[in-house]
Each structure stands twice: as structure tokens, then as C-alpha cells.
Amino acid sequence: MENKIEHNTEEHNIIVSDDKVEVVYTNVGAGCMITGIGLMTLASLLIFFIVPDVSFVKGFFGVLIGVFGLLVFGSMLIRMLSMLLSGRAVITVQDGYLKGRKKSVRISDIKDIKWGGNGFKYIAITTMNNKKVKLSTYNLVNEQKVHKVLDTYVVPNGTPELKENWAKRYGGQGYKG
């Protein structure tokens, strides 16, 4: 007898099964992110081949730009590749926990949830004991999809304080970004 978990794909990024809800990235979205970040890393590396043929001042600024670009985009590329190799789920709601890639928080311990981040967006969670937890989405899934999962599966099972903070922030109107 086969032991299968029945999957119901609510939308192309949200997978609802009997015991969990997952927000997953699409292959197209991941490919676009890797291509963009990879091209920027490559461009940063190419500056070092162009710099020897220019004047000292241009070479100095070229090296600065190349090093900065390599540090920024190279680190982003490494994070994206390691994330892509570890599975498709970015955020999971399972067994009373809200889980990211490496961290998880019991839903009954969450006091507040909001969006944060400048480069890679993340969910900023404040627990009842004022501990801060960040669950990154790596910009691979639309914020509306994550918001929908939070609104449908996390907030209704949360504390009254979470429900109140969520209602103040979003007012039952959905996420506006």
C-alpha cells in the first residue's frame, strides 16, 4: 500500500497538503535570479581584465568598483546557490510552527510579523519574549503569496496580540507592499 500525502496546489507558489503548507519558488523565478546575479558577478570580475589597460585613476576606481561588485554580488550568488540546492520550500507552516530555511518559530509564541530587508526581503518576527527572528524569502516568491499564507494559516492560529498587530498593520485589506 502506497503512503502518499495528497497535495493541493492552491497557486503556483503555494502547496497545501494534509499536514503542511509550503510557499515554494518556481524554476523560472530562480533561473532569473541566478542569471541576473551571475551576470553582475561576471561583470565585476571582468573589470579586473579591463583595468590594466587604463590610466592610474581610472584603474583605481575600476578596482574599487570591481571589488565592491564582487563582494556584493558574489556573496548574493553564493547565498542563492546554497538556498537553491537545499529544496524548493522557502516558508513552511507545519505542526504549529512557522519555518524558514534554518529557523522556526512556534506560532503561539509570535507577537508580531512584518516585512523587512533592503536587498533580500524577509519576514521579521517578534516573539512574546521580544526575540527577533528573520525568515528570508530570497526574493524568489511574490510577497503577496507569503502574505496570503500568513493571513490564512498563521494569524488565525496566533496569539490575540499577533491578531491585533496584524489588523493594525494590514487592516484586513491584504498586503499592499
N, C-alpha and C positions, 0 to 999 in steps of 0.2 A: 504494500500500500504506500503510495506516494504521500509525503508530508509537505505540502505546498502552502505557502502563505499567499492568499489571494491579494493581488494588487489592483487598486483602482486609481488610475492616473486621472486626477482631477483636472489638472492643466499640465502643460508640457514640463513644468518645473516642480510641480507638487505631486508627490506619490503618497497616497493614503492606503495603508494596509491594516490588517486586523489589530496589530499591536504597536504600530508606529506611524508617524507622518514625517516625510522627508522632503526637504527642499533641495533639489538637485540641479546641477548646471547642465547645459546642453553642450554637445560636442562642437557645435558651430560657435557658441559663445566662447568656449575655452580656446578654440583654434584662433579666433580673432584676437583674444588677449595675448596668447603666446606669440602670434605673428607680430603684433604691434610692439610688444615689449622686446622681442627678439631683434626686430629691425632697429629699434632705438639703441639697444646694446651694441649691435653691429656697427651702427653709425658712430657710437662713442669710441669703439675700437679703431675704426678707420681713420679717425683724426690723427692717431699716432703715426700713420703711414704718410699723411699729408704734411705734418708739422716739420719734418727735416728739410723740406724744400722751400720754406718761407723765412721771412726775416725773424730776428730775435723776438720782437714784441708780439708779432702775430703767432709765433711759435709758443711763446709763454702763455698767451691767452688760449691757444689751441690745446695745450697740455692741461690747463686748468679746466676747460670745458670738457675735455675727454675724460679726465679723472672723475670729475663730478658726475658726468653722464654714466660712466661705467659703474660708479658706486651706487647711484640711484637705480638705474635700470637693470644692472647686473644683479643687485640684491632682489629686486622685484621678480626678475626671471627665475632666480633660484627658488624663491618662495612659491611662485606659481607652479613650477615643475614639481616641487615636492608635494604641493597640495593636489595636483592632478594625478600623481602616482598613488595617492592614498585613498582613492574612492570618489564616487560622484556626489555623495550627500554633503551639503555644506552645513545645513542646520537640520537637526532631528528632534522630534518630540516623542519621547518614549518612556514608559514606566514612571510617569510623574516628573521627568527631567527634561530640561531644555538643553540640548547638547550641540556643541560645535565640533570642530576637528579634534581639539585636545582638551577642552574644558567642558564641564557640565554643571548645571545648577538645578537644584530641586525647585520645581515651580512654586511650591508652597513657601519657599524662602525668598521669593523675588518681591522687592518693594517697588521697583521702578524699572522701566525699559525705555530706551530711546536710541536714536541713531547717532553715530559719531564717526569721526575719521575724515581726513582730507584726501589721502591717496586711495587706500583701500578702505571701503566703508565697513563698519562693524556695528553690532548691536551692543550698546553699553548697558549692562545690567547692574543694578544696585540691589544687594541683598538686605534682609532685615537687620543684619549686624553691620551694615554700611560697608561691606566688602564690595569692591568693584570687579566685575568680570566682563571681558570683551570677547565676543564671538564674531569672528571675521567672516564676511561673505565673499571676500576677494573680488568684489565687483563682477562676479560671474552670474549672479541671478538678479533679476529685477527687484528693487526694494519693495514694490507693491506685492510681489509674491510672498516675500518673507513677512511683510506686514499682515497679509491675509492669514497666514498660518498662525502668527502671534495672536491676531484678533480672534480667530476661530478656535484654536486649540490650547493656547496658553493663558490668555487673560481670563476667560470664563472659569478656569480651574485655579486661578491665582488668589492671592490674599485680597481683602477689601481695600487695602492701601494701594495695591497694584491696579485694581479696577478703577479706583478714584484717580490715580495719577494718569492712567491711560485715557480716561474720559476727559480729564482736563487738557491733555496734550492733543488728542485727536477728536474728541467730542462726538464719537460715534459716526463720524463722517468718512472714515477711511483715511488712508495715508496720502498726503498731498506732496510729499518730497520736499 
